[in-house]
Amino acid sequence: DISPLLKDPAAFGALLDLLEAHLRASFPHIDFIAGECLDSRGFLIGPPLAQRLGIGFVLIRKKGKLPGPTESVSYTLEYGKAELEIQSDAVEPGQKVVVVDDLLATGGTMRAACELLARLRAHVLECLVVIELRPLRGAERLRPLPFHSLLQYD
C-alpha cells in the first residue's frame, strides 16, 4: 500500500527521485511512461515521473473509458477476466516506453498493458514498480520483458 507515501510530500518526492534516477541511469532515451488507470495507482506515479523526465504519459484503461479508436486485450485475473484498452494512436511504432505501476502481484494486468503496447509496435524498455510481492511470481509472468522493483516482499 503506497497510501502513506501519497500523504507525505517529502516521501512521495523521494520515491519519484528514486524512480527518476533509476530510469535516467538505465535508459538514455524514453519516449513515454505508460500507466494503468484501472484500479491501480500507476496513474498517480506515472504523470509526475514523466513530467520530471520531460516526456509524455500514455493512459491504459479499463475497456470503454477512452475516446476514439482503441486496441483492447482480455486477460485473466485471480478472480475472473478483465479488459484493458489503449488509444490506437497513443504511440508510434518503435517508440520506447516504460510501464509504471505501484505494485506487482501476479503480473496479469502489467502483462496485458505490455501486450497492448506491443500491438502498437512500441518497444517496452522496462516494467517498473514500487512494490513487488515475490511469492505471487508476477515478474516471471512478465518475462522476457525487463523488470525492476524498488521494494520486494517475500
N, C-alpha and C positions, 0 to 999 in steps of 0.2 A: 504494500500500500504506500503510495507516494503522497498521500494527503498531508502528512507533516511537512514535507518539502515544499508543497504548494503554499502552505500557511506562513512559511518563513522566507522572506525575500532574500536573505543572505544565503540560506541553504539552497534555495532554488537557483540563485545566481551561481553558487559553487557547482551545482550539478551541471548547469549549462557550460560553465568554464571547463569542466572535465570532458564533457562530450565534444565541445568545440576543439579542445586541444587534441583529443584523440583523432578527430576527423582531419584536422589540419596536418597532423604528423603522418597520417596514413594515406591520404589521397591528395595529390597536387591539384586535381580538378574534379569538382562535383557540380552537376547542373541543377539538381533538385534534391530536396528532402521530401520523402513521401511519408504520410502518416495515416493511420487508420482512424476514422472518425465514426466508429461504431459504438461499442461500449468501452473502448479502451481510452486511455488518456494520452495516446500518441499525438493527438492534435494539440495538447497543451504544451508539449515539449518541442514538437517539430517546427512550428512557425517561429518561435523566438530563436531557435537554433539556426534555422535557415536565414533569418534576418541578420544574425551575427556573422554568418558566412557570406552574406551578400548575394544569396541565391533565392529562388522561389520555393514554395511549398505546394505539393500536389496532394489533393484530397482523395482518399479511398474510403468509400462509404457503403452503408447498407443499401441494398437494392431499392431503387425508387426515390432516392434522396438527391440525386444530381441532375441538373438540367442538361438538355441536349443529348446527342448520341453518346452512348456508353458501351463499354465492354463489361461483361459480368462473368463471375465464376462462382460455382457452387462448391461448398466444402463441408466436411463433416466436423461437427463439434462433439464434445464428450456427451452432450445431451440431445443431439439431433443434427439438423442441417441448417446452413445459412448461405446467404449470397452476398458477395461484395461487388462493387462497381467502381469503375474509374471512367472519367470522361475520355472519349476516343481521341481527343486532341490534347490530352494532358501533357504528353511528352512526345518528342520526335524520336524516330529510330536512331539508336546509337547514343542517346543522351545518358549520362551517368547519374544514377540515383542511389541514395541511401535511404533505406526504410527504417523508420524510428518508431519505437513504442516504449511504453513504460515497463511492461512485464512480458516475459516469455514463459508460458506454461507448456502446453502440448505442441505449440507451433503451428496449429492449423490455420489460424487467421493470418499470421505473418506469411506462411507459405502461399496462401491464396492471394495475398497482396503482391507477392513476388511473381506469381503466375500472371496476374493482370499486367504487370509492368513488362513481363516477357512477351505477352501478346502484342503489346505496342512496340516491341523490339527495343526497349530500353535496356541498358546494361546496369544490373543491380550490383553495385560495388560492395555493399555490406548490409546486413541486418543488424541494427544497433538497438539495444535495450538497456534500461536502467537495472532491472532485476531479472535474474534467471532462476527459475525453480528447477534445479537439475534433476530431481527424482522423476519429473514428468517427461524428460528426454526430448524436449522441444527442439533443441539445437540439432539433434540427429535428424529430425524431420526436415530441417532446412538444407541439409547437405545436398549438393556440394557448394552452396552459397556461403560466402564468408559471413561469420557471425562474431559479434563482440557484445559482452555484457559487463557492466561496471560492478555489480554485486551478484554473487552466486549463493544460493541457499541449498544445502544438501538435505 
